[in-house]
């Protein structure tokens, strides 16, 4: 489109320049010719008073010398009353041309070698007709024409170049938004749902960009709704599955009890597989911008309210610390809720009924630390547990919960660590980096611990 517009503008401007420059050049040439012959007429007219008074050769020679020069002017007086014809100056026109002008009685021009001559008839006192001849060289006829044509050519070239430049800028203004729209469509088709195009350019392309961005926003919203629905269903399924698994322990021994426990375990594995598949297929959405994220304290209070009902049924003591004031983090609310559910679900799944647990939020200078601790038997091999969290899997555990936690932490440049809690069991530390440009060092443990019911970091 850009080059097509440039070619069209080049062709149109060139035709316009030619249409105006060629006739104007011819007019300039004709004006220069008229100017040269006008000067010759003035020189011939300067001899008319002298010719009407005298026909003396010497006097006329002085008048011719004063008006011009002998080489450029000549006077031809016919013979009369017994007096011979008189010619003063250099004759360039033929006798036939001179006789024709004398017979017609009006001025005329004749072509001669090197230029032209103006033949001007003048009536003498005796009634005869003299002819004044003024030589006009070809150089004088074309004086200034070359310069004028050069100026016209320069102006024409400048107009063509200027029009091409303007057309190119207009083409860029039209093509660039279209290219961005194409690139955005390709990115969106490749699954990068954060692709947006600037809403600029001509009105039609701007409206197309607005429609594209609106469509992309709707796609992102639909996928977000799908994810929220999947997360909600997973929360709803995990809780009754956890209750079923715990209740199967009271069935005693026997084939029916074993089959029930095996079926519950199989159902848990299937649900974990579905959730893992859904998370791995999650498309890349827009990056977090200024003001994006959620309040970790609010999400912790909300999810603890969800799990507190099951904790009361199982006789578990629990507590939340550090969630009494807002703490903003660059994480989507749904992602943080899924992470907390994964950690708390592991507590209920891997500890006995009546085991206490706690959730603490610590707001450091450049990070937010979320600790989930329990009073269970602990994890004898944290490294193996983290390996399962990276997708290796093992018997009795899919590693899904820690995988969810790890993905969220690494998306902010943070870290996940497993250690021993002050409650006597396991402590999972989720380190959420507030500034993604400064990722946390993997070897940095932070020396985070419980002290007198409060979290202290050193």
Beta strands, then each sheet from edge to edge (+ up, - down):
strand 1: 73-77
strand 2: 86-89
strand 3: 108-112
strand 4: 115-123
strand 5: 129-137
strand 6: 294-295
strand 7: 318-321
strand 8: 328-329
strand 9: 357-363
strand 10: 367-374
strand 11: 415-420
strand 12: 426-433
strand 13: 448-451
strand 14: 454-457
sheet 1: 2+ 1- 5+ 4- 3+
sheet 2: 6+ 8-
sheet 3: 7+ 9+ 10- 12+ 11-
sheet 4: 13+ 14-
end
